[in-house]
Amino acid sequence: MKRLNAWVAALVLVLGIVCMPVVAYAAPTSSTSPSLTMVADSTSVARQVAIKAKASWSWYATRASGLVAAFLLVLLILSGIGQVTGMTYRVVEPLNAWRLHRALGIAFGASVVVHVVVLLFDKFAPFTILQVLLPFTSTYMLVTIGGLHLGSLYVALGVFAMYAAAAVLLSSLFWIDKKPFLWRLMHYLSYLLVILIFFHGLFIGTDTRHGLTRVIWLVFGLVILAGIFSRLRRAWTITHKDRQ
């Protein structure tokens, strides 16, 4: 188990190291970006990354941790669905599959914590402790749809997702053996969690508003949707057989 946790931790570290310079290099240099230093085209990629990261490390750390959390969530959901459908056991034995699922959950939770905590240090879009804990208290990116003012809706989706993630992870760590019914009930929040994070990242994420990252984000959503469809199909098949 310790070795598996170490591998997952190494995966998260590598993802973080990769995402940090990528989001820094891809960041816009407009007035809406915390990196107001214009970098000449002749400047090396490493130099551009260093200049932008120095301008607002917290902004890039928030984005990188968010992308890492999203990727881990995809793996987490698919590994969980795969255990129900039996697909996971084709490549990983049952005990290791459960251990991997647990390790991914812990790593996902850690990424979410980093994503939220770093917001408190961000100078570009400053958040208070109250704003990261209570939905609709932030004034960042106010939303109006059809003339209806919805406040900081996309930020609120992230706050709701944080609580859903906490409920799923904590119940899995402490209730899976002691309170299996409540654990299963709380585990269904995973599907709501996916929806909340998908739309939170799609509309508020700097990287997911356009370009290749948006395409990848949409592909992630389709992959999870396919996994959920597979899960529902199996549930329907089992129910149908029991009735016969």
N, C-alpha and C positions, 0 to 999 in steps of 0.2 A: 504494500500500500504506500509506504514512504517513497519507494522508487517511482511509482506511478505519479504521486503528487509532485515529485521533483521534475518529472518530464513535463507535466502540465504547467508547472511554474516556469520552466524554461521556455515553453511555448508562448506563454503570456509575455515573458520578458522580451523574447525575440519580436513578437508582434508589436509591442510597445516601442522597441528600438527602431523598427522599420516604419511604423506609422508616424512617429514624431517628426523625422526629417521630411517625410513625404508630404504631410499636411503643411509643414512650414514652407517647403519649396513651392507647393501648389497654391499657397495662400495669395489672395489678391493684394495688390499694393495701392488700393484706392483709399479714399478718405473714410470708408466704412471699415477698414481693416486696422487692427492695432499696430500693424507694421507699416508705419508711415514713411519709412526710409525707402526711397526709390533706389533700386539696385541696377546698375548698368548691365547690359546684356553680356558684356565681356567678362563680368565677374564670374568666378567659378561657382559651380553648384554648391560646393561645400561652404564657400564664403556667403552665398545668398542664404543658405539655411542658417548659418551662424548669426548673421545680422538679424534675420527675422525672428529667430528663436530668442535672441537676447532682448528684442523689443517687447515681447510679451510671451514668456515661456508658459504662463498659466493658460493662455488661450489655446496654444498648441497642445499642451498636456491634456486639457479638457477634451479637445477634439480627438486626439489619439486614443485616450482611454475610452471614449464613447465608441469609436470604431472597433476597438479590441473587445469591448463588452458585447457589441452587436454580433461580432464574429463568433464569440464564445457562446452566445445565446443560440445561434443557429446550430452549432455543434451539440449543445445541451439538449435542445428540443428534439433534434433528429436522433440523438442517442437514446433519449427516453422513449420516443415513438418506436424506434427500432427494437427496443427491448420488449415492447408490447406486441409488435408484429412478428418478432423473431428475426428480423433482418440483421440486427446488430450481432446476434450470435453466430452468424455465418463467418464473421471475421474476428470476433473476440469471444472468448469463453465467458459464460454467464457471470462468474464471480468477478472477473476483471472488468466486464462490461459495467457492472454495478459500481465498482470502484472508480472507473473512468468517469461515469456519470456524476458521481459525488465530487470528484476532484474538479471537474469542469464547472459544477455549480459553485464551489467555493471560489474558484478563480473568477467566475463571472461576478460573484458578489463583491470580491475585492476590486474588480475593475469599476463597478458601479460606485463604490465608496470613493475611489480616486476621482472619478468623473464629477461627483457631487462636491467633495471637499475642495478640489482645486478651484471650483467656481468662486469660492470665497476669497480667493487671491487674485481673481481676474480684474484687471483695470479697464479692459475694453467694455465688458458687460458685467459690472459689479453686482454681486448678489449678497444679500445678508443671510444670516442663519435662518431667520423667519421666512424669507423668500424661497429657500431651498427645502423648507419643511412643510410649508403651507401652500396649497395650490391657489392660483389667481391673486397672489399678493405681489408678484413681480410686475414691473412695468416694461419688461423687455419684450419687444416684438408683439405689440398689441394687435389683436385680430378682429377684423370686422367682416362678416359674411352676410351678404344680402341686406346691408344696413343695420344688422344686429351686432352690437359690440359684445365680443366674447372675452375681452380681457386678454391676458397672456395665456391663451388656450394651449398653445404648443408647449410652453413651459410647464403648464399644469399637467399635461399628459406625462411628462417626464417625472413629475412629483408623484403622480398616481402609480406610475410604473415602478418607482423606487419602493413604495410601500408594498406593492404586489410582489416584487422580487424578495423583499425582506420576509414577507409572509410565507412564500414558497420555500425559501432557503432555510429559514429557522425551523419551520415545521418539519422539513425533511431531516434536519440534523437532530431534532429532539423528540419528535412525535412518531417517527416511522415505526418504531417498535412498541412504544407505550400507548399511543392513541392512533392506531392505523386508520380508523374511519375518518377522524378529523384531518389526518395527514393526507389521505386521498382527496378529501373535499377541498383542502387548501391547494393541493397540487393542480387542480383544474384551473386555478388562477393563472397557470403558466400560459394558457391560450390567450387570456386577456392581456397578460404581460407582453406577449409578442405583438399584439395589435397596438397597444399603447406605445411601445418602443418604436415600432415601424413608423407610425405617423408622427411621433415626436422627432425622430431623426430625419424623416423625409421633408418636413416643413421647416424645422428650425436649424438643421445641420448646415453649416457653411459649405461642407464638401458634397453633401447629397442634394444640393439644389440644382446642380447641372453637371454635365460631363460624364466621364466614365464612372465616377463614384456613385452617381445617381443610378446609372444602369445597374451597377453591381448591387446597390441597395434594393432595387426592384427585383433583381434576380433572387436575392436572399429571400425576399418576401414570397416569391413564387415557389421556391424550394420548400419553404416551411409550409406553405399552403398545400403543396403536393403531399408532404408528410402527414399533415392533419387529415387530408382526404383518405390517405392509406389507413390511418388510425380509425377513422369513422367507418370505412368499408369493412375493416376487420370486426369492429364492434357489431355492425349490422349483420355480418355473416354468422357470428357466434350466436346472436339473438335469434336469427332465422332458423338455425339448426336446432336450437333448444325448443323451438315451438313445434318442430316437425315430429 
